Amino acid sequence: MDCSIVPSQKYKGLFVISTTDFFYPLVEDPYLQGRIGCTNVLSDMYALGIVDIDNVLMILAASLDVEEKSRNIVTRQMMMGFNDCCKLACTEVTGGQSVLNPWPIIGGVAK
């Protein structure tokens, strides 16, 4: 199972369900890569029957091995694809973490 299921400390009888997932590049199109990364995160929740996702935190790594101008374009496109996918799922990105890395990475945390 890819999700964490724990009893809520604040609301007795309820549970908090969350997941974290990310992908390295799978396709040449950075926008599509962003959508794939988001879909992967959301699908973990859907697999448990959770269709109302409160929010998503984005996990993003921009590649150090690409010249800065190209890195900025690729990173923006990945973020747009991820955000657009969240909008289609009726949720939104409310924060996250970004780093520099040899490989671009996109994913997130959903709850």
C-alpha positions in Angstrom: 0.0 0.0 0.0 1.3 3.5 -0.9 -0.8 5.4 1.6 -0.5 6.2 5.3 -3.7 5.6 7.3 -3.6 6.8 10.9 -6.3 7.7 13.4 -7.0 11.4 13.7 -5.7 12.8 17.0 -8.2 15.7 16.8 -11.3 13.9 15.5 -12.1 10.7 17.3 -13.4 7.9 14.9 -11.8 9.6 11.8 -8.6 8.8 10.0 -6.0 10.9 8.2 -5.0 9.3 4.9 -1.9 10.7 3.0 0.5 9.6 0.4 3.9 10.6 -1.1 5.1 9.7 -4.5 7.4 11.1 -7.3 8.9 10.2 -10.6 12.1 10.7 -12.6 11.7 11.6 -16.3 9.6 9.1 -18.2 8.7 11.1 -21.3 10.4 13.9 -23.3 7.5 16.4 -22.7 8.0 18.2 -19.4 4.3 19.3 -19.2 3.2 15.7 -19.7 5.8 14.7 -17.1 4.2 17.0 -14.6 0.8 15.5 -15.3 2.2 12.0 -14.9 3.7 12.9 -11.6 0.5 14.4 -10.3 -1.6 11.4 -11.6 0.7 9.0 -9.8 0.2 10.8 -6.5 -3.5 11.1 -6.9 -3.9 7.4 -8.0 -2.6 6.2 -4.7 -5.5 7.9 -3.0 -8.0 6.8 -5.6 -6.9 3.2 -5.2 -8.3 3.4 -1.6 -11.5 5.0 -2.7 -10.5 8.5 -1.6 -11.8 10.9 -4.2 -12.0 14.1 -2.2 -8.4 15.2 -1.8 -7.9 18.3 0.4 -4.7 19.5 -1.0 -1.4 18.5 -2.6 2.2 19.6 -1.7 4.5 19.5 -4.8 7.9 17.8 -4.6 10.1 19.3 -7.3 13.7 18.8 -8.3 15.2 21.0 -11.1 18.1 19.4 -13.0 21.6 20.8 -12.4 22.8 19.1 -15.6 20.8 21.4 -17.9 21.7 24.9 -18.8 19.8 27.5 -16.7 17.6 28.8 -19.5 16.5 25.3 -20.5 16.1 24.3 -16.8 13.8 27.2 -16.2 11.6 26.3 -19.2 11.4 22.6 -18.3 10.7 23.3 -14.6 7.9 25.7 -15.4 6.3 23.2 -17.8 6.5 20.4 -15.3 4.9 22.6 -12.6 2.1 23.7 -15.1 1.3 20.1 -15.9 1.2 19.1 -12.3 -1.0 22.1 -11.4 -3.4 21.6 -14.3 -3.8 17.9 -13.3 -4.6 19.0 -9.7 -7.2 21.4 -11.0 -8.9 18.6 -13.0 -9.0 16.5 -9.8 -10.7 19.4 -8.0 -7.8 19.9 -5.6 -4.9 22.4 -5.5 -1.2 22.7 -4.8 -0.8 24.6 -1.5 2.9 24.4 -1.1 5.8 21.9 -1.3 9.6 21.6 -1.6 12.0 22.3 -4.4 15.7 21.5 -4.8 18.4 21.2 -7.4 19.3 17.7 -8.4 21.1 15.9 -11.2 17.8 14.6 -12.5 14.5 16.5 -12.7 11.9 15.0 -10.3 8.2 15.7 -9.9 5.7 14.4 -7.4 3.9 15.3 -4.3 2.1 14.6 -1.0 -1.6 14.3 -1.0 -4.1 14.2 1.9 
